Amino acid sequence: MADGVEEQLIAMRGFLDGEVAQRRLDRLASHFSEENILKEEQLSREVCAKLIRRSVNSSVLASLMAGCYPADREKIFNFFINRPDLETPVEIAKTEHRELVYMQLTALVNEGGVNAMKYLMEDPARYFTIMEAVGFIDVSLGIKFGVQFSLWGGSVVNLGTQKHRDKYLEGISNLKYPGCFAMTELHHGSNVQGIQTTATFDRMTDEFVINTPNEGATKWWIGNAAVHGKIASVFARLQLPSPDSHLDTDMGVHAFIVPLRSMEDHSVLPGIEIRDCGYKVGLNGVDNGALRFHNVRIPRDNLLNRFGDVSRDGEYSSTLPTINKRFAATLGELVGGRVGLAYGSVGVLKAACTIAIRYSLIRQQFGPPNKEEISILDYQSQQQKLMPMLSSAYAFNFATEYLVERYAEMKRTHDDDIVADVHALSAGLKAYITSYTAKSLNTCRESCGGHGYAAVNRFGSLRNDHDIFQTFEGDNTVLLQQVAGDLLKQYKRKFEGGALSVTWTYLRDSMTTYLSQTNPVVTHREGYSHLRDPRFQLDAFQYRTARLLHTAALRLRKHSKRLGSFGAWNRCLNHLLTLAESHIESVILAKFTEAIERCEDRNTRKVLNMLRDLYALDRIWKDIGTYRNQDYIAPNKAKAIHRLVEYLSFELKGVAGSLVDGFGIPDVLLRAPIGLQSGQYTEYSHHIGFE
């Protein structure tokens, strides 16, 4: 008999019980034509768990999860392990935290030999590996790193031309030019096209004049601005004086390099006001500031002119014919920030899972009468809080690796279809992963009871530092709308005979499946092997997405006649957000399955399959009402899915410690006493002064 069939039957023995269990086991046995296998296999759940535990190799998992550049990751970890003076203490004031983070960044570049801009330009996968690693040191450091290189450096590289790279790139790389990315304004964040800062060209002096025309145009939440930044990429409306009118011609949003402080004495330059945004809920190691400009003059060459330029005589030129196309091209080049946030959010989730699961394994509470207490992870309620979260961390890891691959391909080819694909995919993954991680951090804290509330155990700082991930680089609700909008474009393409983007090709078959009658045999099928079949799982995810897409298109068409396009969109907004989330879940599941297929270690592949099954079935169960309402899943099948989610959570509990070890986070960097691999209580006691 094939190993896979044997394993399924062994597991089923623990999963089902009673007369119903025996009938189902008999039916499954006859299906595989192995009637005697059940008599030969009399293994309990405990024996099953031991078999699974023996199949887990933490070092293989760690190698798999470390990505393409494990040596770089290890180099960052070792650098900070050997520099305890750079460790962020539990209690630290805002001013000291900012200076410490700047010291960490400076040491990383000047002593650690990290050339972030080189990696960002030549090998994004390497860059994002390092960015995730520094996030384990301090989330504020990860964000400071991203502001300097992804945002400030990325704007110069991606929106400028060779003259800008020649002038600024080396100084950005070695921190001679610490910089800012000044896009967000007090009145405009996600709606970048609505920003009001102006850059008016002065023909007489061959300069742009930067102005903040009103209070609402104040640049706000600008990282690096309050203390360390010397230069900024300022996004403003390019205004060209019209010879035929007293009104200027608005050429849309462009980016300009604007010096903020003196290179010699760091004093604020004339015409520039800088204010400190003050204490935040989290990330107080990042110096966010507010900026106003009063007739600040910059050379014409300071226009980042890749997509639009102004000549000496004030003539505007661009290879792109409209303001909207230039704006889309500009934003398309800035998706690296979203990629970094999605990638970094997975790192935060890994850290939180590691702390919560390790503590849940050692903390004992209650138990059977007159017997020893049991670990809190032995309780079903704790398993179902933490095991789906653990499976999600693995799923997100592989999805963001795929995102980085697509981003690197986009930077290499500049293919328009790939640019559009990465724009939507980065928006969706950033929104979905950061929202999930934010909720999970609360769950982890609660799962660790009172000790989860201690600052030293880091849930508070991780939660507070990560919370803004849901907002910057695009509010999550806005980003999901972008995903929904792109799906509707793909839907239209399908019916017009056009080609679908790579990430959306499944819609071609899924729409056909949705529009046909659901097979009543499949809707009732509840066998263990069927529910754990990745094809069934992906079909279910994609069916839901296809149905939501089809019904969204119909609803929008119906409401547009009466409410107009904006009114119809607003009327269907919750539906559209659900559609976007459903699609992203489908992409994550598909990439998880592909990653498992690439895994060469047979035993590791078995455990990854269990994680994938839990990720998929838990999400199907959480949206079981949708499937039931459409008769896609019959009641008996729904109950079987729920039981299987509980069963997989139970089985994975037995290997949870090895699975979080697979994240490869050193204890000295995790820093939470209750999350250490050993000696948790001793370390925790030492922290408050006991010998």
N, C-alpha and C positions, 0 to 999 in steps of 0.2 A: 504493500500500500504506500502511496506517496506520503512523504513526511507531513505535508500541509494538511492532508485529510486526517492523519493520525492526531495531529495537534488539535485540530478543530474538535474532534470527537472527545479527546481528553478534557479539553476546556469545557465542553458542553456538559460533561458529567458533573462538574461543579456548578454549572450555571443553572441547570434545571433540576427540579425535584418533584417527587410525588408521581401519581399516575399519569398526569399530563406530560411530565418530563419523560417518563418511560416511553409513552406513545411517540413523542417527538424524536427521541433518540432512536427508537426502532425505525421510524420513517427515514431518518437521516442515514442510518446504517444501511437500509435497503437501497437507498439512493446511490450509495457508493459500492453496493454489491459486496459488503464485508459484514455479514451477519454476525460473525463470531467476535468481532473486534470489541464490542461492548462488554462481553463476558471476560475478555482478557484484560481490559483496562478498568481497574477499580481504584482510581486515584482520587484523593480528596483535593479540595481547594489548596490546602497547605502544600501538598506534594506538587501541584501545578505551579504554585508560586515559587517553590524551590527550583523547579526546572527553568522557569523564566529568569530567576536571579542568576543562575549559572550561565545564562546566555548573554548577560550584559557585560560589556567590556568598556569601562569608563574612558580608557585611553583612546579606544577607537572612536567613541562618541565625541570626545574632546577634539580629536583630529578632524572629524567630520564637521563639527560646529565652528571650528576656528577659521574656516574659509580658505581662501587661496594663499593667504599670507600669515600663517601661524608664527613664523619667525619674527615678523614685525610686531605682532601682538605681544609675543613673549618679551621682545626687546623693550617695549614700552612698560610692561609690567615690572621687569627687572630694574629698569632705570628708577622707577619710583619706589620700589622696595628698598633699593640701596640709598634712597634719599629721604629718610624719615623726617628730615627738617621741612619737607614739602607736603607732609600729610595735613589734611584739613582737620582741625580739632572739632569736637562735638559742639562746643560753645565758642562762637567767634562773632565779633561785631562786624557790621557792614564794611566799614573802612578797612579794617584789617583783612577781611575776607577778600576784598577786591585786590588789595596789594599782594596777598598770598597767591591768588589765581594768576595774576600777572607774572609773579615770580615763577610759578609752575610752568606757564607758557614759555617764558623766556628761557628757562632751564631746558625745557624739552627741545627747543629749537637750537640754542647755542651750545648746549652740552650733550643733549641726546642725539644730535645730528639729524633731526627730522626736517626734511625739505618738503613741506606740505604742498606748496604750489607746484612743484615738479610732479608729485604724485597725482595731484588733482588734474593736471593737464595731460599727463601721459598714461596714467593707470588708475582710474577712479576707484577700482576695487581695493587697491592698496590704500588709497587715501581714506576710504570709509572704514576700512579695518582699523586704521590708526585712530580715527575719530571715535569709533565705538570704544576702543581701549582707553582713551583718555577720559571718556565719560565715566568709566569705573573709578577713576581716581577722584573725580569731583564733577558732578553734572555741570556746575558752573564753568569748569575748565573746558568741558566738551562744547558748551555754547560759545565761550570766548574764542576757542579754536575755530569754530564754524563761522563766527562773525568776521574774524580776521582773514580767513582763507577762502571759505565757500562764498561768503557774501561780498565783502570788500574786494578781496583778490579776484573772486569769480566775476564780479561786475567789470573789472578792468580787462580781464582776459576775454570774456565772452561778449562784452558790448563795445569794447574798444578795438583799436587796430594796432599794427606793429609798433607805431610810435609810442603808444601808451605802455605796451609791454616793455619796450626798451627802457623807458624812463622809470617805471614804477615796480616792475616785477621783482627785481632783486631786493628792493627795500621792503616790499610786502613779505617776501620769504624770510628775511632775516630780522624782521620786526623794527627796522629803521623807520618804516612808515606804518605805525599802528593806525588802523582805519576803521571807518564806520560805513554802514549801509543805510542811508537816510531816505527811506521810502515812505513809511507810515506817517500820517499826519493826525492831528487831534480829531478832525472831523472825518477823515477818510483812512480806512485800513485796508480791508479786502477790496474795496472799489478803487483800485489804483488809478483808473482812468479819470476819477473824480478829483484827484489831488489838485491843489491850488497854488503851490509855490511856482513862481515864474522865473524864467531865464530869458531875458530880453536882449537881443543882439544890438550892439551899438556899432554902427558902421564907422563912426568917426575914430574910435579907439581900437577897433578890431577885438572887442571884448563882449562877453556876456555879463549881464547885470542880474544877480540873483536876489530875489526879494520874497519876503513873507508878507503877502498882501493883507492878511487879516489873522485874527487869533486862531481861527479854525485851521489855518495852513501851517501852524507850528509843527515841526517835525517832532514826533513823540515816540518814546520807547526805543531810542536809537542806541543800540549796544556799542560800548566803547566810547561813547560821546562824553559822559559826565566827567571822566578822569583821564583816560589814557589816549584817546584818539587824536591824531594830528591832521588827518585828511578824511574826507567823506565822499562817497558816491552819492550825490544828491539828485533825486528824481524830481523833475520840474517840467512845467509846460514851456516848450520852446516858443518864444514870441518873436516874430519877424516884423519890423516896421513896414507898413505898406506905403508905397509912394503915392498911391491914389486916394488914401484915406488917413484920417487921424487915428484910426484903430489899428492895432497890431493884428497880424495873422497868426492864429494859434495852429502850430504844427504838431500838437500832441505831446505826449510824455516822452522825455528823453532823459538820459543820465549825464551828469556833469561831475568832474573832479573838482572839489572845492576844499582848499586848505582851511583848517579850523584853528590850529595853534602854531606858534612859532617853532621851527625846527631847532632853534638855538636855546631858548629859555622856556619853551612850552606855554608861553602866555597866549591868551585868546586873542585872535587877530581882530583888527578893526571891522566894525559892521556886523560882527557875529555875537549873538547872545547864546550862552549855554547855561542850562539849569539842570540840576540833578533830580531825576524822577523819584529818588528816595527809596525807602524800604519797600520791598515787594513781598508778596506771599512766599516766594522762593527765589532761587537764583540770585542771591544777594552778593555773590562773588562777581557778578557782571554789572558793570557801571552804566546803566541805562540813563540817557539824558534827553533833554528837549532842546531843540535848536530853532533860532530865528535868524533871518538874514535881512540886513538893511543896506541895500545898494552895494552888495559885495561883488567886486569886479574880478573876473577870471579870464585868462586868455582864451581865444577862440579854440585853440588846440585842446582845451580841457573838456570839450564835448566828446563823449564816448560815441564815436561816429560810425560804428559798423553798419548800422541800419539807416542812418540819415546824417547828412553833413551840411555845413553852411560854408560857402566860399567867402573870400575876402570882401567881395562886394555885396554880400548878403543874400546870395542866391542859394536856395535849398535844393538838395539833390538826394535821391534815394533809389535803390533798385526795387523797392517795394512801393506800389502805386498809391496806397491809401493809409490814413492814420491807423485804422483798425488792423491792417496787415502788419504795419511796423510795430504796433503795440503787441500783437500776438507773437511776433518774432522775438521781441525783447523779453517778454515773460517766459517764452519757451526756452530761452537760454539760461534762465534763473531757477530752473526746477531742481538744481543740485541741493538747494537748501531743504526742499521737501524730502528728497532722497535721504539726506543726512538725518533729518528728524525721525523718519520712519525707522531707519537703521538704529539710531540711538535709542529710540523708545523700546525696541526689542531688548537692548542691553539692560535697560532699567527693569523691564519685566523679568529677565533672567535673574538679576540680582535679588529682586523681591521674592521670586519663587524659591530661590536657594535658601534665603533666610527663613521663610515661613515653613518650608518643607523639612528642613533640617531640625528646626525647633519642634515641629509637630511629631517628629520621629522620637525625640528624646523626652518630651514632656509627657508625663504619665498622669492620668486623672481617672478616678473611679475604676470600676471593673466589676466582675461577677462577685457575688457574696462570698466572703471568706477566702478570696483569692487575691493575687497581686493586681495592682492597678495596671491598666493598659495604656499604651501611647495614644495621644489624641488623634493620631492619623489612623488608628484602628477603627475609629468611629466613621460610619458611613457618611454622616453629614460633613465631616472634615474632608473626607476623600472627594466628595462631590463639589466642594469648594475649590480644592487645590489641584486635583488631577486634570480636569479640563483646562485649567490655567497652564499647567505644565505642558500639556499637549499643544496648546496654542503658542507657547513660547517657541517650541520646535517648529511648528508650522510657519510662524512669522519669520523665523530665521531664514528658512529656505525661500520664502516669498521675497524678502528684501534682498537676498543674494541675486535672485532673478531680476529684480528692479535695477540693481547696480549693473548687471550685465547689459540690460537694455539701455541704461543711461550711457554706459561706455560705448555701446554700438552707435547710439545717437551722436555722441561727440566725435566718433570716428568717421561716420558716413554723412552726417547732416541730411539724411534722408527725411523728406517732409512727413511721410507716413509714420516713421519711427518717432519723429519729434512729437507728433500728435498722440501717438500711443503712450510714450513716456510721460507726457504732460498729464493725461488722464489717469494713467496707472500710478504715478507718484502722488497725485492728488488723492486718489482713492485709498491707497495703502497708508499714506500719512494719516488721513482722517480716521480710518478704521482701526489701525494699530494703536495710535495714541489714545483714542477714546477707550479702547479695550484695556490698555495698560492703566489708564487713570482709574477706572473702576476696580481693576485688579489690585491696585495698591491699597485701596480701602479694605478690600476683602482680606488681603494678607495681614494688614494691621489687626483687624478684628479676629482673624484666625489665631493670632498669637496672644490674645487676651491682654492682660495688664502689661506684660513685658513687651508687647508690641507697641505700647505707648511710650516706652522709654526712648528718649532721643538717641541714645547710644546705639540702639538697635535699628536705626536709620529709616524706618518706614515713614516717619514724619518728614524728614528732609527729602527722601526720594519722592514722596507724594507731592510735596510743595514745589520742589524743583521741576518735576515733570509736568505739573498741572498746565503750565502755559504752552506746552507742546500742542495742546488742542487748539490753540489760538494763533500763535505766530506762524509765519510762512503760509498763511491762509487759514481762516476760521474753518473748523471741520465741517460745519453745516454748508458753508459756501463751497468748499471743495467737493463735497458729495454731490452738490447740484451740478458742478462741472462734469463729474463722472456721468450723471444721469443725462445731461445734455449730449455728451459724446455718444452714449448708448443709443439715444434717439437718432442721432446722425447715422450711426451704423445700421439701425433699423431701416431708415429711409434708403440707405445704399442697397440693402438686401433686396428690397422690392423694386429698385431701379436697375438691378443687375450689376451693381458695382462690386469691387473687391472689398472684403472686410479686413480690418487691421488684424495683426497676428493674435492679439489678446482676445479678440472678439469672434474668432472664426467659429467657435462652438455654437453661436447663435443660428448659424445656417441650418444645422440639424435639429437644434433644440426647438426652434420655432415650428418646424414640421411636426416634431413629436407632440408639442403642446396642442397644435391645432387638430391632431388626430385623436381618436377616442382612446382613453387610457385602458390598458389591458387589465381586465378584472382579475386574472390569475396573478399577475405581478403585484397588484395592489394588496393582495392578501398573503403574499409569500413572506414567511417570517423565519425561515431557517437561518441558523447561525452563519453558515457560509455565504448565504445571499446578502445578509445585512453587512457582513464584513467585506463584501466584494467592492473594490474601489470604483468599479463601473456603475454599480447601483448608486453609490454615494454621490458620485459626480453627476450622474443623470438627474438625481433628485435636486441637487443644487442648481443645475442648469435649467431644469424644468421650471423651477420657481422663478429664476431670473427671466426666462423667456416669457412666462405668463405675465409677470409684472411689467415687462417691457411692452408687450402687446396691449395690455389693458391701459397702461399709461398713455400710449399713443392714441388709443380710442378716446380716453377721457379728455385729453388735451384738445383733440379735434372737436369734440362736442362742446367744451366750455369756451373755446376760442371764438365761436360764432357769437356768443353773447357777452363775454367778458374781455375779449381781446387777448393777445398772446401773453402779456404780463399777468393779467388777472387769472387766466387759465392756469398758468404755471403756479401761481400762488395758491390757487384752489386745490391743486394736485400735489402740493409740496411734500407732504408726509409720504405719499405714495412714491414720489420720485426719490426721496432719501432712502426708503426701504429698498427700492430697486438698485440703487448704487451700492448699498451695503451687501445685498444679495450677490451682485456681480463680483464684488471684491472677494467675498467668501469663496466663490467658485474658483477664482484665480488662485487664491491661497491654497485651496485643496488640490488643485491640479498640479501646482508647483511642488507641494509636499509629496505627492505620489511620484512625480518625476524624480525627485531627489532620492526617494527610497529605491527606485529602480536602478539608480546609479551606484548605490551602496554595494560594495563588493563583499563585505563581511556578512555571511549568512545569518549569524545569530543577532547581529546588530539590526539587520533588516527585519527580523521578526519583531523586535521590540519597537522599532520605528513604525511598523505596520499597526501595532496596537495603539500607539500614540495617534497615528493618522485616523484610525477607526474611531477613537474617542473624540477627536476634534470634529469629525464629520457627523457622527451620530448625536453628539451632544447638541450641535446646532440644529440638526433636523428636529430633535425633540423639543428644543426651545421654540421652534416655530411650527409645532405639530398642528396647530389650529389651521394654518394655511393649507397644509397638505391634506388634512381631514376635510376641510370645506370643499376642496376640489376633487375629493375621492381618489387622491393619488396614493394615499396610505390608509388602509382599512383599520378599524379599531384593534383587531388582534395584532396587526403588524405594529401599530403604534405602541402597544403594551410591550411587545417584544423588543422594540428599540429602547424603551425606557429601562427595561431589565438589563439589556446589554450595556447600556451606559453605566449602570450601577456595577455590573460585573467587571467591566474594563477598568473602572476607577479602583475597584478592589484589587484587581491583579496588578495594576501599575503601582499601587501603594507599596507593594513588595520590592519594587526596584526604583522607587522614587529617589532614594539617596544617591544611587548610581547615576540616575538621569540628571540630577542637578550637578553632580560632579562633572558630568559631561559638558557643562557650560564653561568649565575651566577658569573660574574666577578664584584667584589666590585668596586665602583667608585674610592676609594682611591688607589686601585692597578691599575686600568685602567689609571688613572692620566691624561688623555687627556681632557682638559676643554670642548671642543666641543662634547665629547662623554659621558658626565655625564648624569645621569637620569633626573636631573633638575638643574636650575640655571647655564646653560652653559655659557651664555653671561656674567653673573656677575663674575663667576670664571675666565673666559678668561680676562675680564677687570682688575680684581685684579692682575692677573699674570704680567701685564705690568705696574702696579703701580697706577691705578685709585682706588679711595676709593669707 
